[in-house]
């Protein structure tokens, strides 16, 4: 059986600084939520259009176009990295990237 092309792994840090966690708790919305939120909001609007186009492509061709698939995977990857950071699952600041 072919391996699925998308995987989700979270490496939880062994030790985290309590001070940094408190700063992230109170100010995370400011330095993570706002800049990433603005970018992800625009990408979410684009993702809705991509899903609509992909639905028609799958309906008529029976295949999900690779470019549209890569865009959706990149968007979800970025969104999950931000949510993982905001949920204190990782200490690594999420990059502004769909890679």
SVG drawing of the C-alpha trace seen along z (x, -y; Angstrom):
<svg xmlns="http://www.w3.org/2000/svg" viewBox="-18 -42 32 44">
<polyline fill="none" stroke="black" stroke-width="0.4" points="0.0,0.0 1.3,-3.4 2.2,-5.7 -0.1,-8.8 1.7,-12.0 0.8,-14.0 2.1,-13.3 1.6,-15.2 4.2,-15.0 4.7,-17.2 8.0,-17.0 7.1,-18.2 10.0,-19.9 11.4,-18.2 11.7,-21.3 10.2,-24.8 10.9,-28.0 7.9,-29.1 8.7,-32.7 8.5,-32.3 5.3,-30.3 3.7,-33.1 4.8,-35.7 3.4,-33.5 0.2,-33.0 -0.4,-36.8 1.2,-38.2 1.1,-35.4 -1.9,-36.8 0.1,-40.0 3.3,-38.7 2.0,-35.4 -1.8,-35.8 -1.9,-39.1 0.8,-38.7 0.1,-35.0 -3.6,-35.6 -3.5,-38.3 -1.6,-36.1 -3.6,-33.0 -6.9,-34.9 -5.9,-35.9 -4.8,-32.3 -8.0,-30.9 -10.0,-33.0 -7.7,-31.7 -8.1,-28.2 -11.9,-28.4 -11.6,-29.3 -9.0,-26.5 -11.3,-24.0 -14.2,-25.1 -12.0,-24.8 -10.6,-21.4 -14.1,-20.1 -15.1,-20.8 -11.7,-19.3 -12.3,-16.1 -15.9,-15.9 -14.9,-16.1 -11.5,-14.5 -11.6,-12.1 -8.2,-13.5 -7.2,-16.2 -4.8,-18.6 -1.3,-18.4 -0.8,-22.2 -4.1,-22.7 -3.2,-19.8 0.2,-21.3 -1.4,-24.7 -3.9,-23.2 -1.3,-21.1 1.0,-24.1 -1.9,-26.2 -2.9,-23.5 0.8,-22.9 1.2,-26.6 -2.0,-26.7 -1.1,-23.6 2.3,-25.0 0.7,-28.2 -1.9,-26.3 0.7,-24.0 2.8,-26.9 -0.2,-28.7 -1.3,-25.5 2.1,-25.2 2.9,-21.9 6.2,-23.3 8.6,-26.1 9.7,-26.7 8.2,-29.9 6.3,-29.1 7.9,-30.4 6.0,-32.5 6.1,-29.7 3.9,-27.1 6.8,-24.6"/>
</svg>
